[in-house]
Amino acid sequence: MADNSTKIANRIILATGSMMCLWVIAAFTGALYHVNWSVSELARQYMTATGMIKPLHTLVDYYTHIKGIEYLICVAFFVAFPIFFKYVNKAPKQASATKRSISN
């Protein structure tokens, strides 16, 4: 009984996944058709719609955007450099050698 219900559940999940896959392919194909088959234009529209990129209309907008990125790079450097410095300047481990005698 349990084996039969597992097969039915697996078929339902497979059918649902197949329908979702067909819907995604249809939506993606329609979106590509709408932007004249340009993947880069589709990506630009997606990022603009979700707020990942914003249109920069003035020089002040552009400069503010660049300064924000610069500050993020500086913070990343201030975190990464001390860690790297400690890694590079680690004291080497002392290796000890022991003398073994070979007996017959």
PASEBA-1860 file (N, C-alpha, C; in nm, 3 decimals):
! residues 104
1> MADNSTKI> 0.082/-0.119/0.000/0.000/0.000/0.000/0.086/0.125/0.000 ~ 0.187/0.129/0.086/0.273/0.247/0.095/0.353/0.265/-0.033 ~ 0.391/0.155/-0.096/0.469/0.162/-0.220/0.384/0.222/-0.332 ~ 0.256/0.188/-0.336/0.165/0.238/-0.438/0.141/0.389/-0.419 ~ 0.124/0.432/-0.294/0.101/0.575/-0.269/0.226/0.656/-0.296 ~ 0.344/0.599/-0.278/0.468/0.668/-0.309/0.481/0.689/-0.459 ~ 0.444/0.589/-0.537/0.448/0.602/-0.683/0.353/0.710/-0.731 ~ 0.233/0.715/-0.671/0.135/0.817/-0.710/0.187/0.956/-0.674
9> ANRIILAT> 0.245/0.969/-0.556/0.300/1.099/-0.514/0.413/1.141/-0.606 ~ 0.500/1.048/-0.643/0.610/1.080/-0.734/0.557/1.125/-0.870 ~ 0.453/1.060/-0.920/0.395/1.099/-1.049/0.332/1.238/-1.042 ~ 0.266/1.268/-0.930/0.206/1.402/-0.914/0.315/1.508/-0.912 ~ 0.422/1.483/-0.838/0.533/1.580/-0.832/0.597/1.596/-0.968 ~ 0.617/1.487/-1.041/0.676/1.493/-1.174/0.587/1.571/-1.271 ~ 0.456/1.547/-1.264/0.363/1.618/-1.352/0.361/1.768/-1.320 ~ 0.360/1.801/-1.192/0.361/1.942/-1.152/0.490/2.010/-1.197
17> GSMMCLWV> 0.603/1.944/-1.177/0.731/1.999/-1.221/0.738/2.016/-1.371 ~ 0.682/1.921/-1.446/0.681/1.931/-1.592/0.596/2.048/-1.639 ~ 0.481/2.068/-1.576/0.396/2.181/-1.613/0.465/2.314/-1.582 ~ 0.532/2.322/-1.468/0.604/2.444/-1.434/0.717/2.470/-1.533 ~ 0.787/2.365/-1.572/0.896/2.379/-1.667/0.845/2.429/-1.802 ~ 0.733/2.375/-1.848/0.674/2.422/-1.974/0.632/2.568/-1.964 ~ 0.574/2.607/-1.848/0.533/2.746/-1.829/0.653/2.840/-1.832 ~ 0.763/2.801/-1.767/0.883/2.884/-1.764/0.942/2.898/-1.905
25> IAAFTGAL> 0.946/2.788/-1.979/0.999/2.794/-2.115/0.913/2.885/-2.202 ~ 0.781/2.875/-2.190/0.691/2.960/-2.268/0.707/3.107/-2.229 ~ 0.718/3.136/-2.100/0.734/3.274/-2.056/0.867/3.332/-2.102 ~ 0.973/3.253/-2.092/1.106/3.300/-2.134/1.109/3.322/-2.285 ~ 1.049/3.231/-2.362/1.045/3.247/-2.507/0.964/3.369/-2.546 ~ 0.850/3.391/-2.480/0.770/3.510/-2.507/0.844/3.638/-2.473 ~ 0.917/3.638/-2.363/0.993/3.757/-2.325/1.104/3.784/-2.426 ~ 1.172/3.679/-2.470/1.277/3.697/-2.571/1.218/3.748/-2.703
33> YHVNWSVS> 1.101/3.698/-2.742/1.035/3.745/-2.863/1.000/3.893/-2.850 ~ 0.957/3.934/-2.732/0.917/4.073/-2.709/1.035/4.169/-2.724 ~ 1.158/4.125/-2.688/1.275/4.213/-2.697/1.360/4.179/-2.820 ~ 1.297/4.118/-2.921/1.362/4.088/-3.048/1.481/3.993/-3.031 ~ 1.465/3.891/-2.947/1.561/3.783/-2.925/1.695/3.832/-2.873 ~ 1.697/3.942/-2.799/1.819/3.995/-2.741/1.824/3.959/-2.592 ~ 1.915/3.866/-2.560/1.926/3.820/-2.420/1.976/3.933/-2.331 ~ 2.071/4.013/-2.381/2.125/4.122/-2.298/2.018/4.228/-2.269
41> ELARQYMT> 1.932/4.257/-2.365/1.824/4.354/-2.341/1.723/4.299/-2.241 ~ 1.696/4.168/-2.250/1.606/4.105/-2.153/1.665/4.112/-2.013 ~ 1.796/4.086/-2.000/1.861/4.095/-1.869/1.859/4.238/-1.817 ~ 1.882/4.337/-1.905/1.879/4.477/-1.863/1.740/4.516/-1.813 ~ 1.636/4.474/-1.885/1.500/4.506/-1.844/1.465/4.440/-1.711 ~ 1.510/4.316/-1.692/1.485/4.246/-1.566/1.553/4.318/-1.449 ~ 1.680/4.355/-1.468/1.753/4.422/-1.359/1.696/4.560/-1.330 ~ 1.648/4.630/-1.433/1.586/4.760/-1.410/1.453/4.743/-1.337
49> ATGMIKPL> 1.376/4.642/-1.374/1.245/4.622/-1.312/1.258/4.580/-1.167 ~ 1.362/4.503/-1.132/1.379/4.457/-0.995/1.458/4.554/-0.909 ~ 1.511/4.661/-0.969/1.583/4.762/-0.893/1.730/4.733/-0.875 ~ 1.783/4.636/-0.948/1.926/4.607/-0.937/2.010/4.719/-1.000 ~ 1.960/4.775/-1.109/2.027/4.890/-1.171/1.924/5.002/-1.182 ~ 1.971/5.122/-1.175/1.884/5.237/-1.184/1.937/5.328/-1.292 ~ 1.848/5.391/-1.367/1.896/5.484/-1.470/1.962/5.605/-1.405 ~ 2.078/5.643/-1.457/2.151/5.758/-1.405/2.130/5.874/-1.502
57> HTLVDYYT> 2.063/5.979/-1.456/2.027/6.089/-1.545/2.125/6.204/-1.539 ~ 2.193/6.222/-1.427/2.284/6.336/-1.415/2.422/6.289/-1.374 ~ 2.518/6.378/-1.385/2.654/6.347/-1.344/2.661/6.322/-1.193 ~ 2.579/6.392/-1.117/2.578/6.373/-0.972/2.528/6.233/-0.937 ~ 2.427/6.184/-1.007/2.379/6.047/-0.986/2.491/5.948/-1.012 ~ 2.561/5.966/-1.123/2.669/5.875/-1.160/2.782/5.880/-1.057 ~ 2.822/6.000/-1.016/2.930/6.016/-0.919/2.893/5.955/-0.785 ~ 2.771/5.972/-0.741/2.725/5.914/-0.615/2.729/5.761/-0.623
65> HIKGIEYL> 2.688/5.706/-0.736/2.691/5.561/-0.754/2.834/5.509/-0.748 ~ 2.925/5.575/-0.816/3.065/5.532/-0.818/3.128/5.544/-0.680 ~ 3.097/5.651/-0.606/3.153/5.668/-0.471/3.101/5.558/-0.377 ~ 2.977/5.519/-0.392/2.924/5.410/-0.310/2.998/5.280/-0.335 ~ 3.024/5.250/-0.461/3.100/5.129/-0.495/3.243/5.139/-0.441 ~ 3.301/5.258/-0.451/3.437/5.278/-0.400/3.444/5.253/-0.249 ~ 3.346/5.300/-0.176/3.345/5.277/-0.031/3.332/5.128/0.002 ~ 3.251/5.055/-0.074/3.239/4.911/-0.053/3.371/4.839/-0.080
73> ICVAFFVA> 3.443/4.881/-0.183/3.574/4.821/-0.214/3.672/4.851/-0.101 ~ 3.669/4.973/-0.048/3.759/5.009/0.063/3.730/4.925/0.188 ~ 3.605/4.907/0.221/3.570/4.826/0.337/3.617/4.682/0.317 ~ 3.598/4.627/0.198/3.644/4.491/0.169/3.795/4.482/0.183 ~ 3.868/4.584/0.136/4.014/4.583/0.148/4.056/4.592/0.295 ~ 3.990/4.678/0.373/4.028/4.694/0.514/4.001/4.567/0.595 ~ 3.909/4.485/0.550/3.884/4.358/0.616/3.981/4.252/0.567 ~ 4.006/4.247/0.436/4.086/4.140/0.378/4.236/4.158/0.401
81> FPIFFKYV> 4.286/4.281/0.403/4.430/4.301/0.412/4.489/4.252/0.544 ~ 4.432/4.283/0.662/4.490/4.230/0.785/4.490/4.077/0.791 ~ 4.385/4.016/0.738/4.381/3.870/0.735/4.492/3.816/0.646 ~ 4.509/3.876/0.529/4.615/3.834/0.437/4.753/3.859/0.499 ~ 4.771/3.972/0.568/4.899/4.006/0.629/4.936/3.904/0.736 ~ 4.839/3.866/0.819/4.866/3.764/0.921/4.901/3.630/0.858 ~ 4.836/3.596/0.748/4.864/3.470/0.679/5.005/3.469/0.620 ~ 5.046/3.580/0.560/5.178/3.586/0.495/5.289/3.588/0.599
89> NKAPKQAS> 5.269/3.656/0.710/5.376/3.673/0.810/5.367/3.573/0.924 ~ 5.310/3.458/0.900/5.308/3.352/1.000/5.449/3.304/1.026 ~ 5.480/3.278/1.151/5.611/3.222/1.184/5.617/3.078/1.132 ~ 5.728/3.042/1.069/5.736/2.905/1.018/5.745/2.805/1.134 ~ 5.685/2.692/1.113/5.688/2.589/1.216/5.827/2.524/1.217 ~ 5.876/2.500/1.337/6.006/2.435/1.351/5.990/2.286/1.332 ~ 6.069/2.231/1.243/6.065/2.087/1.220/6.174/2.023/1.303 ~ 6.140/1.919/1.373/6.240/1.850/1.453/6.272/1.716/1.387
97> ATKRSISN> 6.400/1.686/1.386/6.444/1.560/1.328/6.497/1.471/1.439 ~ 6.463/1.347/1.433/6.515/1.251/1.532/6.604/1.151/1.460 ~ 6.707/1.108/1.532/6.799/1.013/1.474/6.752/0.873/1.509 ~ 6.738/0.791/1.406/6.696/0.654/1.426/6.815/0.561/1.398 ~ 6.830/0.469/1.482/6.936/0.372/1.459/6.877/0.247/1.396 ~ 6.950/0.194/1.303/6.906/0.075/1.234/6.980/-0.043/1.296 ~ 6.904/-0.137/1.348/6.968/-0.254/1.407/6.933/-0.376/1.325 ~ 7.029/-0.466/1.317/7.010/-0.589/1.240/6.951/-0.695/1.322
END
